[in-house]
Amino acid sequence: MKTRRFHLPTNFARSALLNCGVAWLFCLALVNPQQLFAASTSGTATANAAGDLFKEAPDQPYPSTQPVIGLAAAGSDLIGVGLRGLIIKSEDDGTTWQQISSPVDTDLVDVYFSDSKNGWAVGHDSVLLQTEDGGSSWSVNLDGKKLKTLLENHYSSAPSLDDFERENMLAEIDFATSTSANPEVIPTPFLNVHIDENGEGYVLGAFGMLLYTDDNGQSWVPWIERTDNERRMHLYGIASADDGSMYISGEQGLLMRLDRELKRFVEVNIPYPGTLFGVSVHGDVILAYGLRGNLFVSKDHAGSWSHIENGQKGGLIDAIRLDENYSLIVSQRGEMTRLNHETLEVDPVDAAFNGAVNSMVLVSSKNTLVAALFNGTTTLDSKQFQ
């Protein structure tokens, strides 16, 4: 596989002063569909010029009816996150929910747990929250102010880059800051996070943002230049395989795989130029999915891809592994199809949702699917899909 060492193209460097700031503003309109509403309502950190960046999330009289953007299982419990810092928890497979105190009032768009105790939530204003008690309490790990300092310190002396490359990275940081109402804050939205049980992982987001940790978030190293993503496409999805492989998906057909020897995400060729909102690895099957129902499957470690006609028209936002043989493909419109891993045939699933679907999770009991909607959550019996 051909790989590229990071080098900012000359024509890009010459035009950056004219284009980069505009691109940052324009690209805010290109956020993942289930996160688009959140993008339009966020901005707390950039609005406060002094003092603390955030207030605590407001109390909601009826938290179970609030817009939920992301869902994750924390052992036998469920955690949901949403607008204005909303965090909710269910201990009965999504039947009832309670609001959890949140240290931020900016929009949260995704949540991930490496085990029943350790979890992460990401959102706008470069927010990364951390929990070590199964989601009962949360603290701020990163925010836009910490991110700016982290990036500036790293790229002022990054040993893997030459002087020209370091200067260009610092110029990108300056342009990012110029779009913020607060010169001390980079407002880049974080869109996804994946940290494994050993404390190694990544947080990723808009404009090619990528950070790496190997100590469960105690420290972070920017990996922006360690990707085949010179155009700084938004990064949406991340998934790992049992063999240690790691994949990231993004805008304009961007799909990358981690090369552990190079310590770099290298581009994977996929026959699709549109945005890929997610990537999932189910055994030997890799699924990449995105706009207008486009679904691609590889069974040879991303060497070749099959385009799966599944009849869906909405953007695909989730691929839930039902068992060893089947996955449930979910669109933002609430459409669902069941994919056979062996034959790659699909069957439509008859299930109606009252509103767009933002996320979905299969609870540990294996009998209940919980969907995140604009008006809260809803549950389905997963047996009807198996």
N, C-alpha and C positions, 0 to 999 in steps of 0.2 A: 504494500500500500504506500502510495506517495504521501510524504509528509512535508510540511513547510515550516521552516524556522520563522519566527515572527519578524516581519520587516514591514514597516509602514510604507506603502507605495509612494513614490515621489509626487505623482499627480494628486494623491490624497493629501499629502503634507502641504502642497501649495494651495489647495482649495479649502483646507480645514478652517481657516480663519473666516471664510465666508459662509460655509455650509454647516459646520458642526453644531453651533448653537441652534440654528433653525431645525436641524434634524432631531435634536433632543426634544424640542417642543412638538414637532410633527409626530414623532413616534409614540407620544403618549396616547394617541388615538388608535394605536395598533395593539393594545394590550389584549391578552386572551379574553374571549367573550365573557366568561363567567367572572372576570375581574374588571371589565370595562366600567360597570357602574361604580365600583370602588374607586377607580381612577378619577372619576369626575367629582367625588365627594371628599377626597383626601386633601391633605395639605397642612395639617396641624403644625408639623415641625417647621415648615418654611414660613408659616404665618407668625410665629413667635420669634421676635428678634433677640430676646434676652431671657435669661432664666431657664427653667426646665423646658425641654422641648415638648413634653406631653403632659396632659392631665390624665387622671384615671378615667377609664371608660364609664360612661353614665349608667346608672342603674335602669334596668328595663322592667316595667311592671309585668310584662308578659314576654319573657325572653324566648320562649319556644316559638313565638310567632315572628321573630325578627329575621331579617335576611341573613342566611348562612351561606358562606362562600366555600369553605373547606371543611372536610370531615376526616377523622382518622380514628382508628381503634387504639386504645391504650389498655392492653390486656383485655379484660372483659368489659371495660367501660368504653364510652365514646366521647370524643371531644369535637366540638364544632367551633369555627371561628367565622367572624363576619364584619359587618360595617361598624365603624366607630369603636373599634377595639373589642367588639363582642367576643366573649368566650363562654361557651355553655358545655355542660357535662351531663351525660346520661349513664345511669348505672343499671338500667333495665332494657337494654337493646333498643334505645331510641323511643320508648313509650313516653317517658317524662324527662324533662330537662331542668337543670338549675343553672343560673348564671354564676360564673366564677369571676372573682375580682381580677381586673386586667389593668396593668400599669400604664396603658396607652389608650388614647382615644382616636388613633388613626386607623384606617381600614386594614383589616387582616384578611389575607386571601388564600392561605393554605396552611396546613398543619401536618406534622409527621412525627411518629413515635418509633424509636429504635427498639424499645421494649416497653413493658408495662409502666415504667417509671419515667424514663427519659424521653422528652418530647420537645418539639420546636414549632414555632409559629412565625410566619413571615408576612410582611405587608408593605404598605406605602411608607414614604419617608425613611426608607432603608431600615425598617424595623425588623429585628430578629429577637423573638422572645424565647425563653428557655424555662422548662419545668423539670424537676427531678423527683416529683412526688405524684406522678400520674395525672398531672393537670389540675391539681387542687390549688396550686399557687404558681405564679409566673414572675419572672424578672426580665429586665431588658439586657440582652447580651450585646446587640449592636443597634446603632441608630445613625442618622445621617451625619451627625457631628463626629462620632467615633469613626465612621467610614471615611470621611474626608481626611482625618488625621492618619488613619491606617494607610490609605492610598498614597498620600504625599510622602510619608516616611519611607514606604517601600520603594516607590519609583524614583526617589531622590538618589538611591544608592543600589538599586537592584543589580546584583552581580551577573545575572544572566543576560543583561542588555548592555548594548554599547551606548555611548553618550547621545547619539542621535535618537536612538529608540527611547531612552529615558526622557529626553526632552519632549518627544512627541506624546508620551504617556502623561507627563505632567501638564502638557497643553490640553489634553483631553479632560483632565481633572479640572483645570481652570474653566473650560467651557461648560462642563457639567455644573460647576458651582455658579456660573453666571446666569443659569436659568432659575436659580433659587432666590427667594426673597430674603433669605438669611445667608450672608456670605460665609458663614461658618458651617453650613450644612449642604451635603449632597442629597438631593431628594429622590435618588434612583429607587424605584420600587423593587423590592425583593419579591420574587414570584414562586420560588420553590426551594426546598431544602431536603437534603438526604444525608443523615449521619448514622453510621452503623453502630452495632453494639460494642465495637472496639474504640469508638470515639473518632473515627475517621470519616470525613465527608465534605460536603460542599453546600454552599448557599449560592443561588443564582438568581438572575433577574433581568431587568430591562437593559438595553444598550450594551449587551455582552458582559454584564457584571458576573463575575465568578470569583468566589473566595474558597480557600481550602483550610481545613483543620485536621490535625491528627491527635488532638488532646481534648476532644469533646467540647470544642468551642472556647477553651481558655485562651487560645491565641488563633489568629487568622493570617493567612498569607494570600495576597491577591494573585489570581491565576488568569487575569484577563488576557495577557499576552501568550499564555500557554494553551491557546485554542486556535483552530483554523477558522477564525471568525473575525477577520480584519475589518469587516464592515460593521461590526458591533451589532449584529442582529440580536433581538430579544431572545433570551433563553427561557423556555417554559417548562419542559419536562426533564426528569432525571430518573433513572432506574438502574438497579444493579442485578447481576445474575449470580447464580450459585458458584460459578467458577471465578468470581471476582471481576468480571467484565462490568464496565460502567458506560452508560449511554446518556447523552444529552440531546434534546430536540429543541428546535427554535423556528425562527421566521424563515420564509423563502426556501423551504426544503432543507434547512440546516439540520443535519444529524451527525453527531460526533461520538467517537468511542475513545475511551481512555487507553493510552499507550503508557503502561506503567514504567517501562524502561526510559522513555523520553520524558516522563512526567508531563504529559501533554494530551489534550483532547484533539484527536485527528479526525478529519472529515471522512464520513462514510458516504459513498455514492448511493443515492436513492432516486428513482425516476419520478420525482415530483418537485415542482418549483414553489408550491404553496406552503403556508405556515403549518408546522407540525406542533400541535398543542401538547402532545404527550408521547411518551415511549414507555412500553411495559415489556418485561421479560418473564415469560411463563414457561419454565423448564427450558427446552431447546427452541422455543418459539419466541421471536422478537416481534412486537407489534408497534408500529409507528402510525399515528393518526392525527387528523387535523381538520382543516376547512372542508365544508361541503360534503361531509361524509367520507372523505378520503381515508382509506385504511390500507396499509401495506404490511405484509407479513414476510419474515425471513426465517428459514429453518436451517440455514447454513452459516450462522454467526455473522450475519449482515453481508455475506458475500453476494447474494442475489435476493431480489424482492418480487413478491407477487402482489398485484393490485387486486383487492377484494371488493367486488361489487356487492354492496350490502343494502342498497335501497334507501339509505339514509341521506337526508339533504342538509341537516344541521351540522354545525361543527362538532366533531367528536371530542369528548372531554374526559372519558374514562374507559378503561378496559379492565373489568373485574374478573379475576380468575375464579370460576365457580368450582372447578375440580381439575384433575389431571387432563381431562379431555376437552373441556369447554371454557370459553371466556364470554363474558357479557359485554358487548360494545354499546356504549351509551352516548347519545348526542345531547347537546344543550337544549334541544327541543323536547327532550323526554322520550325520543325514539330509542328503541333497544333492539338489538339483534344478537343471536347466540352464534358464536363461531366455533366450529369443530376444528381442533388443532391438527388432527390427522388429515382430514380431507379438505380443509379450508372452505367447507361449505357453510353457509349462513342460513339461519332460520329467524324470521321476524318474531318478536315477542309482543304480545298484546297487553300493554300496561299503560294506563293513562295517568298523566301528572297534571296537576293544576298549577301551571307555571313552569318557567324554564328550570332545568336541572343544572346546578353548579358543580356538584361533586356527588360521589356515591361510594359507599363502603359496605363490605360484607362483614358482619359481626362474627365474633369468634364461635358462636354457636352453630354457624354455617346454615342457619335456617332463615335469617333475616337480612334483607338489604335495606339500608337507610340512605335516603337521598336528601341532599341539601338543596333547598329551594329559596326563592325570594321571600316567601311567607313562612319560613321555618323549615321543618323537616317532615318527611313522611316515611313510612315503612312498607316493605313488601315481603311476601313469603318467597324466599329464594327457591323453594322446592319446585315451583311452577316453571323454572327455567332450566332445571337439570334433567 
